[in-house]
């Protein structure tokens, strides 16, 4: 079972992801967060295998959340959700971990 933490500030996006992912028996959405601070708290509480993470969040950016997640839990997988595909986003994400 792959345990996911879904982090996006748009509830409709989180609902859509949860709906699509519910079709896979080997995936469990363990928790959802609408901001970076909550994501960090839920990461400690639920210890997900993978975090689906939006870059544009209120408060802490997805870059900062990525960096903190990798420091706290180096083995967690992070999949970035973003419509940005040009510099500087990919490079900044690689630098964040």
N, C-alpha and C positions, 0 to 999 in steps of 0.2 A: 504494500500500500504506500503510495506517495502522498505525503501530507503537504498541503499547500497553504500559504498565507497570501491572500489577494489584497493588494494595496493600490487603490485608485480613489481619487476624490469624487468621482461621479458614481452615484449609487446605481444608475442604470447600467454602467459598464460592469460593475461588480456583479449585478444580477445576471447579466448576459453571460459573463464568464462562468459563474456558478452553474447556470443552466446548461451550457455547452459541456462543461467538465463533468456534470452529473451523469453523462452518458458513458463514462469510463469507470468501470468497477474498481480499477486499481488506483484511482485518484480520489482523494478526500479533501475538500476545502475545509481545513481545520479552523480558519479564522479569516476575518476581513477587517481592513482598516481603511479609513478615509484620509489619513494624514501620516506623516513620517514618525512623529512621536508615538502614536498609538501602534504603528507597525513595529517599532523597536520593543515596546512593552509586550506585544503579542508574540513576537519572536521568542522572547525569553520564556513566556508562559507555555506556548504550544510547541516550541521546538520543531518547526516545519522542516521538511526536506528541501522544499523549493519555495521561493518568494516570487510571485508575479508582481512586478513593481512599476508603477507609473513614474515618469521623470518629473512631471509638473504636479507638485503637491503643495498644499498650503503648509506654511511653516517650513520644516526641513525639506530641502529638495531631494529628489530621487538620487542625486549624486551623493549627498551627505548620508542618506539612509543606506545606500550601497556600501559606502566606506565603513560606516558603523556596524552594519550587519556582518561584513567580512571580518572586522576586528573581533566582534563578540562571538561569532560562530563561523569560523573559516570554511567549514565543510558545507555550509548551506549553498544551494544553487540559487542563482538569481537570474530571472528572465525579465528583461526590461520591456515595458509596454510604452511605446512612444510613436508619435507621428513624425518625429524628427530623425532624419537619417543622414544629415550632413554635419560637417564640422561645426562646432567643436564637440558635439554630443558623443559620438562613438569613442573618440580619444579620451574624453573626460571620464567616461564610464570604465574604460579599460584601466585608467589610472586609479580609479576608486576601488577596483578589485573585481 
